[in-house]
Amino acid sequence: MPEPLTLQQFRADLAELLYQEPEEVDLDDNPVGAGLDSLRLVTLTERWQEHGIDVSFIDLADLPSFQHWWQLLDGRQRARQEAGHHGDT
């Protein structure tokens, strides 16, 4: 099973493509306003899919903030983990 995506890694991924330090990423920022274009968004979704999260460009494109992105990603990640645990019993 892939390594879970942490909030710290999420911020680091964003920071890399925004040319910032992770602690500079404001989770309340609007992704487009912060400077993310569609190519960078595709890059991020591919990275997060490598963590086993079922997410697409469309899932994130209309969400108003990075915080909303994290909530979606974390929720899907938790659902996947719970489904995996139920499959183990």
N, C-alpha and C positions, 0 to 999 in steps of 0.2 A: 504494500500500500504506500502511495506517495506521502512524503512529509506534509503535514498540515501547513497551511498558510497562516502565519501569525500576523498580528497587527503591525509588528515591527518590520516584517518582510514586505507587507503591503505598502507601508510608508516608504521603505527603501526602493521598492519597484517604482513607485510614483516619483520619488525624488530623482532617481536616475534619469527619467525621461523629461522631467521638468528642470533639470540642471540645478537642483537644490540639494541641501542636506536633508536627511529624513526628518529631523526635528523642525525644519522650516516648513514642511508640508502642513497646510491648514486643512483639516478634514472638512471644514465647513465651506471650503472653496467650491465653486462651480468648475467642473473639469474643463469645459471649453474656455471659460474665462481665465483659468489658470494656465492655459496654453497647450492643452492636449488636442491634437488633431486626430483624424480617423486612423491614420497609419499607426500612431503611437497607441491608440486604443486597441487596435488589433494585436499589436505586440504584447500589450498587457494581458489581454484575454488569453493569448496562447501561453504565456507564462503561468497564469493561474490555472489553466486547464492541466498543465503539467503537475499541479498539486492535486489533481483529481476532482477539481470543481467544475461542474457543468455550467459554463457561463459563455455567453456569446456577446458580440459587439452590440446586437440589438438589445440585449438585457440591460446593458449599462448606458447606452447612448442617451436615453431620455431622463436618466436619474439626475437630480439637481445638485448633488454634492458628492464628494469623496466619501463622506460619512455614510451616505445611502449606498454607495458601492460596497463599502465594507460590510454593512448590515446584510446586503444581499449575498455576498460571498461567504460570510461567516455562517449565515443561516443555511445555505446550501451545503457547506462543508459539514456542519453539524448533522444535517439530515442524512448525508452520505455515511457519516461515521455511525450514526444510530442504526441505519439500515444494515450496515456491516456487522454491528454487534448482534442484531436480531438474527442475522444469518448464521452466526456462530453457535447458537444454542441448539 
